[in-house]
Amino acid sequence: MRTVKATAAAVSVALAAGAVGVAAGRYASDAALKASPGRPLPTEPRLTVHATAAGQITLTRDLASLRPGIYGLAGDGSHAVVGPVIHTAAHTADTVVRRLERVTHGTLHPRDKVWLTPNVHIGNPSAALGLDHADIDIPGELGSLPAWFVPGARSTWVIAVHGLAATRELTLNVMEFLHRNRFPVLAPSYRGDLGAPRNPDGLAHLGETEWRDLDAAIRYAVRYGAEHVVLHGWSTGATMALRAAAHSGMRDRVSGLVLDSPVLDWETTLRALATARHTPGALLPLAVRAAQGRTGLHGDRIAEAADPARLRVPTLIFHGPDDTVAPWSLSRRFAARRPDLITLQPVAGAPHSAMWNADPAAYEEILRRFLTPLM
């Protein structure tokens, strides 16, 4: 009898431990599969506002607040734009003073919690940049996909697609440059975005199913006059661009790719986001298995899209060693295998999806040189 009870107790403990492991795996995988558009990834630290003055803002000293370049500064109900660090400004040892370019929404007060974001602009192209645009709906696999269209004179369109935890507002960073160079620009939403249909399981698939919405955007562009398209994607948007270039029925119309901080291995990115949530290393394999079980994600499909041998068009990659979400070493390896088609532009000091922010003028000049032969 004691043996039976002991065995039953051991089985109960094992089942309980298994249930805890499954729950922990699901929670850890949520960092990628339930990333909320417009909210910071777990890799992005919260900073405290210490003071504001004319043209200046004092923030908690952190590697993030010391980044070079220009960023959005988002809080709960507020948005501002901050420029470079002002090294000559008086400050304490635990703070940093940056240039405060403008407050675009809400107000900033001491002790407010904020985070840096690549989104410098908020609103739509007309409100944020003064560009004439049309709000359109693209027929997608799951339903209508809201999109912005900014007209231009060229027959080559740029389709700009945001990535993980971002919104269409990210594309506004390069939209003024593209408009200045007379490219029509289409900025689509995709499944899971505000106003767009959701995946049936309610989860993000890190580009593996979302690319079909980008395929719908390519078809829309061609239907309305695009002879060719350049796909400009950030993060998982770059993953979507690679898959569309490889699998779209309209792939012959894709003449170039611009990949900013591309996610080339979803398991590595999921592990990075789960680690940023303080998931113990022993539970990371459970997070990967949970993601596979919940979404049907399989690394071989994304690996196939990211196979350099499948590449057929000129590709520009912006990436940097400070990206903790999508390792730049994978981009470096990817580029090294196709030097005939791929140009890799390293960007120092920039976090994930913020290569433009580190040095907008340099980014746009490199982009201009890449796009010139594709015009």
C-alpha positions as CSV (number, residue, x, y, z in Angstrom):
1,M,0.0,0.0,0.0
2,R,2.9,2.4,0.9
3,T,4.4,1.7,-2.5
4,V,1.2,2.5,-4.3
5,K,0.8,5.7,-2.4
6,A,4.4,6.7,-3.0
7,T,4.1,6.0,-6.7
8,A,0.9,8.0,-6.9
9,A,2.5,10.9,-5.0
10,A,5.5,10.8,-7.4
11,V,3.2,10.8,-10.4
12,S,1.2,13.8,-9.0
13,V,4.5,15.7,-8.4
14,A,5.6,14.9,-11.9
15,L,2.3,16.0,-13.4
16,A,2.3,19.2,-11.4
17,A,5.9,20.0,-12.4
18,G,5.0,19.3,-16.0
19,A,2.0,21.6,-15.8
20,V,4.1,24.4,-14.3
21,G,6.7,23.9,-17.0
22,V,4.0,24.1,-19.8
23,A,2.6,27.3,-18.1
24,A,6.1,28.8,-17.8
25,G,6.8,28.0,-21.5
26,R,3.6,29.6,-22.6
27,Y,4.3,32.7,-20.5
28,A,7.9,33.0,-21.9
29,S,6.7,32.6,-25.5
30,D,4.2,35.4,-25.0
31,A,7.0,37.9,-25.2
32,A,7.1,37.3,-28.9
33,L,3.7,35.8,-29.8
34,K,1.7,38.5,-27.9
35,A,3.9,41.5,-28.4
36,S,1.6,44.5,-28.3
37,P,1.9,47.0,-31.2
38,G,3.2,50.3,-30.0
39,R,4.4,48.9,-26.6
40,P,8.0,48.4,-25.8
41,L,9.7,45.0,-26.2
42,P,11.0,43.5,-22.9
43,T,14.5,44.3,-24.0
44,E,13.7,48.0,-23.8
45,P,14.3,49.5,-20.3
46,R,12.0,51.9,-18.7
47,L,13.6,55.3,-17.9
48,T,12.6,58.0,-15.5
49,V,12.2,61.6,-16.4
50,H,14.2,63.7,-13.9
51,A,13.6,67.2,-15.3
52,T,12.7,69.2,-18.3
53,A,13.9,72.6,-19.4
54,A,13.9,74.6,-22.6
55,G,15.1,72.2,-25.3
56,Q,16.4,69.7,-22.8
57,I,15.3,66.6,-20.9
58,T,17.1,64.8,-18.1
59,L,16.7,61.0,-18.0
60,T,18.0,58.1,-16.0
61,R,21.5,57.2,-17.1
62,D,21.5,54.0,-19.0
63,L,23.0,52.5,-22.1
64,A,19.7,53.2,-23.7
65,S,19.5,56.9,-22.8
66,L,23.1,57.3,-24.1
67,R,22.3,56.0,-27.6
68,P,23.3,58.3,-30.5
69,G,20.7,59.8,-32.8
70,I,17.1,60.8,-32.6
71,Y,14.2,58.8,-31.0
72,G,10.7,58.9,-29.9
73,L,10.2,59.1,-26.2
74,A,7.0,57.3,-25.3
75,G,5.1,57.1,-22.0
76,D,1.7,56.3,-20.9
77,G,-0.3,59.0,-22.7
78,S,2.7,61.0,-23.9
79,H,5.1,61.1,-26.9
80,A,8.1,63.4,-27.5
81,V,11.1,63.4,-29.7
82,V,14.6,63.5,-28.3
83,G,17.9,64.3,-30.1
84,P,21.5,63.6,-29.2
85,V,23.0,63.7,-25.7
86,I,24.1,67.2,-24.6
87,H,27.4,66.4,-23.0
88,T,28.0,70.0,-21.9
89,A,24.8,70.2,-19.9
90,A,25.0,70.0,-16.1
91,H,23.7,66.7,-14.7
92,T,24.3,64.3,-11.9
93,A,26.3,61.1,-12.2
94,D,23.1,58.9,-12.6
95,T,21.4,61.0,-15.3
96,V,21.8,62.0,-18.9
97,V,20.7,65.2,-20.6
98,R,19.4,64.9,-24.2
99,R,18.0,67.5,-26.5
100,L,14.2,67.7,-26.4
101,E,13.1,68.4,-30.0
102,R,9.4,68.6,-29.3
103,V,6.5,67.1,-27.3
104,T,4.0,65.8,-29.8
105,H,1.4,64.4,-27.4
106,G,0.6,64.8,-23.7
107,T,3.0,66.3,-21.2
108,L,6.2,65.2,-19.5
109,H,6.7,65.5,-15.7
110,P,9.4,64.5,-13.3
111,R,9.1,60.8,-12.2
112,D,7.3,59.8,-15.4
113,K,8.3,56.4,-16.7
114,V,9.2,56.5,-20.4
115,W,11.1,54.4,-23.0
116,L,12.9,55.2,-26.2
117,T,11.2,54.1,-29.4
118,P,12.2,54.2,-33.1
119,N,8.8,55.9,-33.8
120,V,9.8,59.5,-34.2
121,H,6.4,60.4,-35.7
122,I,2.8,59.7,-34.6
123,G,-0.3,59.9,-36.7
124,N,-0.6,59.4,-40.4
125,P,1.5,60.8,-43.3
126,S,-0.6,64.0,-43.6
127,A,-0.7,64.8,-39.9
128,A,2.9,63.9,-39.1
129,L,4.7,64.9,-42.3
130,G,2.3,67.1,-44.3
131,L,2.3,64.6,-47.1
132,D,-0.9,64.0,-49.2
133,H,-2.0,60.4,-48.7
134,A,-4.9,58.1,-49.1
135,D,-6.3,55.7,-46.5
136,I,-7.0,52.6,-48.5
137,D,-8.1,49.0,-47.8
138,I,-6.1,46.1,-49.3
139,P,-8.1,42.9,-49.8
140,G,-6.3,40.3,-47.7
141,E,-6.6,36.6,-47.0
142,L,-8.4,37.2,-43.7
143,G,-10.1,40.4,-44.6
144,S,-9.4,44.1,-45.4
145,L,-6.0,45.5,-44.4
146,P,-5.9,49.2,-43.7
147,A,-3.0,50.9,-45.5
148,W,-1.5,54.3,-46.3
149,F,-0.7,55.3,-49.8
150,V,1.5,58.3,-50.6
151,P,1.6,58.9,-54.4
152,G,4.8,59.5,-56.4
153,A,5.8,59.8,-60.0
154,R,7.9,56.6,-60.4
155,S,6.6,53.3,-61.7
156,T,8.6,51.5,-58.9
157,W,6.7,51.5,-55.6
158,V,8.2,51.0,-52.2
159,I,6.1,48.9,-49.9
160,A,7.2,49.6,-46.3
161,V,6.2,47.1,-43.7
162,H,6.8,47.4,-39.9
163,G,7.8,44.5,-37.6
164,L,7.5,43.1,-34.1
165,A,5.7,45.3,-31.5
166,A,5.7,48.3,-34.0
167,T,2.9,50.0,-36.0
168,R,2.7,51.7,-39.4
169,E,4.0,54.8,-37.8
170,L,7.5,53.3,-37.9
171,T,7.5,53.6,-41.7
172,L,7.0,57.4,-41.4
173,N,10.7,57.6,-40.5
174,V,11.7,57.0,-44.2
175,M,8.5,58.2,-45.9
176,E,9.5,61.8,-46.4
177,F,12.8,60.7,-47.9
178,L,11.0,58.3,-50.3
179,H,8.5,61.0,-51.3
180,R,11.3,63.4,-51.9
181,N,12.8,60.9,-54.3
182,R,9.4,60.5,-56.1
183,F,8.6,56.9,-55.1
184,P,5.0,56.0,-54.5
185,V,4.9,54.5,-51.0
186,L,2.5,51.9,-49.7
187,A,2.5,51.2,-45.9
188,P,0.2,48.3,-45.2
189,S,-1.0,46.9,-41.9
190,Y,-1.2,43.1,-41.5
191,R,-2.9,40.5,-39.4
192,G,-2.8,41.4,-35.7
193,D,-2.5,45.2,-36.3
194,L,-5.0,47.6,-35.0
195,G,-7.9,47.6,-37.5
196,A,-6.7,44.5,-39.3
197,P,-7.9,40.9,-38.9
198,R,-6.2,38.7,-36.4
199,N,-4.7,35.3,-36.9
200,P,-7.3,32.7,-36.0
201,D,-5.3,31.8,-32.9
202,G,-4.8,35.4,-31.9
203,L,-1.1,35.1,-31.9
204,A,1.8,36.6,-33.9
205,H,3.6,34.1,-36.2
206,L,6.8,36.1,-36.6
207,G,6.3,36.6,-40.3
208,E,5.5,33.0,-41.2
209,T,1.8,33.6,-42.0
210,E,1.9,37.4,-42.0
211,W,3.9,37.5,-45.2
212,R,0.7,36.6,-47.1
213,D,-0.7,40.0,-46.2
214,L,2.5,41.6,-47.7
215,D,1.8,39.4,-50.8
216,A,-1.7,41.0,-51.0
217,A,0.0,44.5,-50.8
218,I,2.2,43.6,-53.7
219,R,-0.8,42.5,-55.8
220,Y,-2.6,45.7,-54.9
221,A,0.4,47.8,-56.0
222,V,0.7,46.0,-59.3
223,R,-3.1,46.3,-59.9
224,Y,-2.9,50.0,-59.5
225,G,0.1,50.8,-61.7
226,A,3.4,49.5,-60.1
227,E,5.7,48.0,-62.6
228,H,8.1,46.9,-59.9
229,V,8.2,47.1,-56.1
230,V,11.0,47.4,-53.6
231,L,10.1,45.8,-50.2
232,H,11.4,47.7,-47.2
233,G,10.9,45.7,-44.0
234,W,11.9,46.1,-40.4
235,S,12.4,43.1,-38.0
236,T,9.7,40.5,-38.7
237,G,8.6,42.8,-41.6
238,A,12.0,42.0,-43.1
239,T,11.3,38.3,-42.6
240,M,8.0,38.8,-44.5
241,A,9.8,40.6,-47.3
242,L,12.2,37.6,-47.7
243,R,9.3,35.2,-47.8
244,A,7.3,37.3,-50.3
245,A,10.4,37.6,-52.5
246,A,10.7,33.8,-52.5
247,H,7.1,32.6,-52.6
248,S,4.8,35.4,-53.9
249,G,3.1,34.7,-57.2
250,M,4.1,38.3,-58.0
251,R,7.8,37.8,-57.0
252,D,8.9,38.7,-60.6
253,R,7.8,42.3,-59.8
254,V,10.0,42.5,-56.7
255,S,13.2,44.4,-57.9
256,G,14.9,44.9,-54.5
257,L,14.8,44.3,-50.8
258,V,15.7,46.6,-47.9
259,L,16.0,44.7,-44.6
260,D,16.3,46.6,-41.4
261,S,17.2,44.5,-38.3
262,P,15.9,41.3,-40.0
263,V,14.7,38.3,-37.9
264,L,16.5,35.5,-39.7
265,D,16.0,32.9,-36.9
266,W,12.8,33.1,-35.0
267,E,13.9,30.7,-32.2
268,T,16.9,32.9,-31.4
269,T,14.6,36.0,-31.3
270,L,12.1,34.2,-29.1
271,R,14.8,33.1,-26.7
272,A,16.2,36.7,-26.6
273,L,12.8,38.1,-25.7
274,A,12.0,35.4,-23.2
275,T,15.4,36.0,-21.5
276,A,14.6,39.7,-21.3
277,R,11.5,38.7,-19.3
278,H,13.9,37.0,-16.9
279,T,13.0,33.5,-18.0
280,P,15.5,31.0,-16.5
281,G,17.8,29.4,-19.1
282,A,16.5,26.0,-18.3
283,L,13.0,27.0,-19.4
284,L,14.0,28.6,-22.8
285,P,13.5,25.2,-24.7
286,L,10.0,25.1,-23.2
287,A,9.3,28.5,-24.6
288,V,10.4,27.4,-28.1
289,R,8.3,24.2,-27.9
290,A,5.3,26.2,-26.6
291,A,5.6,28.6,-29.5
292,Q,5.7,25.7,-32.0
293,G,2.8,24.0,-30.4
294,R,0.6,27.1,-30.2
295,T,1.3,28.5,-33.7
296,G,2.8,25.7,-35.8
297,L,6.0,27.7,-36.3
298,H,8.9,25.7,-37.7
299,G,12.4,27.0,-38.1
300,D,12.9,25.3,-41.4
301,R,10.3,27.4,-43.1
302,I,11.9,30.7,-42.1
303,A,15.4,29.2,-42.7
304,E,14.2,28.4,-46.2
305,A,13.2,32.0,-46.9
306,A,16.4,33.2,-45.4
307,D,18.5,30.9,-47.5
308,P,20.9,33.2,-49.5
309,A,20.8,30.7,-52.4
310,R,17.1,31.7,-53.0
311,L,17.9,35.4,-53.3
312,R,17.3,36.8,-56.8
313,V,17.3,40.6,-56.3
314,P,19.7,43.2,-54.9
315,T,19.3,43.4,-51.1
316,L,20.4,46.1,-48.7
317,I,20.7,45.1,-45.0
318,F,20.9,47.7,-42.2
319,H,21.9,46.0,-38.9
320,G,24.2,46.4,-36.0
321,P,26.0,44.6,-33.2
322,D,23.9,46.2,-30.5
323,D,20.7,44.5,-31.6
324,T,19.7,42.2,-28.7
325,V,16.6,40.9,-30.4
326,A,17.9,39.7,-33.8
327,P,21.6,39.0,-33.7
328,W,23.5,40.9,-36.4
329,S,25.9,37.9,-36.7
330,L,23.2,36.1,-38.7
331,S,22.9,39.1,-41.1
332,R,26.7,39.1,-41.4
333,R,26.7,35.4,-42.3
334,F,23.8,35.9,-44.7
335,A,25.5,38.7,-46.5
336,A,28.8,36.9,-46.7
337,R,27.2,34.1,-48.7
338,R,25.9,36.4,-51.4
339,P,28.3,39.3,-51.9
340,D,27.0,39.5,-55.5
341,L,23.6,40.7,-54.3
342,I,23.7,41.7,-50.7
343,T,25.1,44.9,-49.2
344,L,25.4,44.9,-45.4
345,Q,25.6,48.2,-43.7
346,P,26.6,48.0,-40.0
347,V,25.1,50.5,-37.7
348,A,26.7,51.0,-34.3
349,G,24.9,52.0,-31.1
350,A,21.3,51.3,-32.4
351,P,18.8,48.9,-30.9
352,H,16.5,46.6,-32.8
353,S,14.6,48.3,-35.7
354,A,16.3,51.6,-35.0
355,M,19.1,51.8,-37.6
356,W,17.7,54.9,-39.1
357,N,17.5,56.6,-35.7
358,A,21.2,56.3,-35.0
359,D,22.1,58.5,-38.0
360,P,19.2,59.5,-40.3
361,A,21.3,61.3,-42.9
362,A,23.7,58.5,-43.3
363,Y,20.9,55.9,-43.5
364,E,19.1,57.9,-46.2
365,E,22.2,58.5,-48.3
366,I,23.0,54.7,-48.3
367,L,19.4,54.0,-49.2
368,R,19.5,56.6,-52.0
369,R,22.5,54.9,-53.5
370,F,20.9,51.5,-53.3
371,L,17.6,52.7,-54.8
372,T,19.0,54.8,-57.7
373,P,19.6,51.8,-60.1
374,L,16.1,50.5,-59.2
375,M,14.3,53.7,-60.0
